[in-house]
């Protein structure tokens, strides 16, 4: 008997990635948005996530007036060991499993070859998470 029944909530796969040394954040963002993300969507097809949000950290010069990019915690460069947090939302556990199976197939090799061009593989982390959202009242 399965002790862990399939989940009944949307499943999130979160990826924290860092650009390769020598790549600017602008080059990284441009490549990720205009080459890599469209490639993943095209190749993954029906197992592509319901959505894939990407959140890039900003430099202090890009922050709203009077704020730094890190409001709480250390503002030392080593504390920022990622350049983008990706959040892939899946319908359920089965959908996530189908995507993971795809990633382990030969069909996904082109994705990993492309990723190796601009992502520091030693810093990459992928974490399965639950999603909870709170909205403000009107």
C-alpha positions as CSV (number, residue, x, y, z in Angstrom):
1,X,0.0,0.0,0.0
2,X,1.3,3.5,-0.9
3,X,2.0,5.4,2.3
4,X,2.3,8.7,0.3
5,X,-0.9,9.2,-1.7
6,X,-0.7,11.6,-4.7
7,X,-0.8,15.2,-3.8
8,X,-4.1,17.2,-4.2
9,X,-2.5,20.6,-4.5
10,X,-0.4,22.2,-7.3
11,X,3.2,21.2,-7.0
12,X,6.0,23.7,-7.5
13,X,9.5,22.9,-8.7
14,X,11.8,25.7,-7.7
15,X,15.2,26.2,-9.4
16,X,17.9,28.5,-8.1
17,X,20.6,29.1,-10.8
18,X,23.7,31.2,-11.2
19,X,25.2,32.4,-14.4
20,X,28.6,31.2,-15.6
21,X,31.6,33.4,-14.6
22,X,32.3,36.0,-17.2
23,X,28.6,36.4,-18.1
24,X,26.9,39.7,-17.2
25,X,23.5,39.6,-15.5
26,X,22.1,41.3,-18.6
27,X,23.5,38.7,-20.9
28,X,22.2,35.9,-18.6
29,X,18.7,37.4,-18.5
30,X,18.6,37.9,-22.2
31,X,19.8,34.4,-23.0
32,X,17.5,32.8,-20.4
33,X,14.4,34.6,-21.6
34,X,15.0,34.6,-25.4
35,X,16.8,31.3,-26.0
36,X,16.6,28.9,-23.1
37,X,13.0,29.4,-21.8
38,X,11.4,29.1,-25.3
39,X,13.6,26.0,-26.0
40,X,12.4,24.3,-22.9
41,X,8.7,25.1,-23.7
42,X,9.1,23.8,-27.3
43,X,10.9,20.6,-26.4
44,X,8.9,19.7,-23.3
45,X,5.6,20.0,-25.2
46,X,2.6,18.5,-23.2
47,X,4.6,17.9,-20.0
48,X,5.7,21.6,-19.8
49,X,4.6,23.2,-16.5
50,X,1.3,25.1,-16.2
51,X,3.5,28.1,-15.7
52,X,7.2,29.0,-15.3
53,X,7.9,32.2,-13.4
54,X,11.4,33.6,-13.3
55,X,12.5,36.1,-10.7
56,X,15.9,37.8,-11.2
57,X,17.7,39.7,-8.5
58,X,18.5,43.3,-9.2
59,X,21.6,45.3,-8.6
60,X,21.5,48.0,-5.9
61,X,21.4,50.7,-8.7
62,X,18.1,49.2,-10.0
63,X,16.3,49.3,-6.7
64,X,13.6,51.8,-5.7
65,X,15.1,55.0,-4.3
66,X,16.6,54.5,-0.8
67,X,16.6,50.7,-0.9
68,X,19.2,48.1,-1.4
69,X,18.6,44.7,-3.1
70,X,18.9,42.9,0.2
71,X,16.6,44.4,2.8
72,X,17.3,41.9,5.6
73,X,20.4,39.8,5.9
74,X,23.9,40.0,4.7
75,X,24.6,42.2,1.6
76,X,27.9,40.4,0.9
77,X,28.2,39.1,-2.7
78,X,28.7,35.5,-1.5
79,X,25.2,35.5,0.0
80,X,23.8,35.9,-3.6
81,X,24.8,32.5,-5.0
82,X,21.9,32.7,-7.5
83,X,20.8,35.0,-10.3
84,X,17.3,33.7,-10.9
85,X,14.7,31.8,-9.0
86,X,12.5,29.8,-11.3
87,X,9.1,28.6,-10.2
88,X,7.5,25.9,-12.3
89,X,3.9,25.2,-11.3
90,X,2.5,21.7,-12.0
91,X,-1.1,20.5,-12.0
92,X,-0.3,17.7,-9.6
93,X,2.3,15.1,-8.7
94,X,1.7,13.1,-11.8
95,X,2.4,16.1,-14.0
96,X,5.6,16.8,-12.1
97,X,6.7,13.1,-12.5
98,X,6.0,13.3,-16.2
99,X,8.2,16.4,-16.5
100,X,11.0,14.8,-14.4
101,X,10.8,11.6,-16.6
102,X,11.1,13.9,-19.7
103,X,14.2,15.6,-18.2
104,X,15.8,12.1,-17.8
105,X,15.1,11.2,-21.4
106,X,17.2,11.7,-24.5
107,X,14.6,14.2,-25.7
108,X,15.9,16.7,-23.1
109,X,19.6,16.5,-24.0
110,X,19.4,19.6,-26.1
111,X,18.1,21.5,-23.0
112,X,21.0,20.5,-20.9
113,X,23.5,21.2,-23.6
114,X,22.1,24.7,-23.9
115,X,22.0,25.2,-20.2
116,X,25.7,24.3,-19.9
117,X,26.5,27.3,-22.1
118,X,25.3,29.9,-19.5
119,X,24.5,28.3,-16.1
120,X,27.1,27.4,-13.4
121,X,26.1,23.8,-12.8
122,X,27.9,23.7,-9.4
123,X,25.5,26.3,-8.1
124,X,22.2,24.9,-9.5
125,X,19.6,23.7,-7.0
126,X,16.1,22.3,-7.8
127,X,13.6,21.8,-4.9
128,X,10.1,20.4,-4.9
129,X,7.8,22.6,-2.9
130,X,4.2,23.2,-2.0
131,X,2.5,26.5,-2.9
132,X,0.6,28.8,-0.6
133,X,-0.6,32.2,-1.6
134,X,-2.3,35.0,0.4
135,X,-4.1,37.8,-1.4
136,X,-5.0,41.2,0.1
137,X,-8.6,42.0,0.8
138,X,-10.3,44.5,-1.5
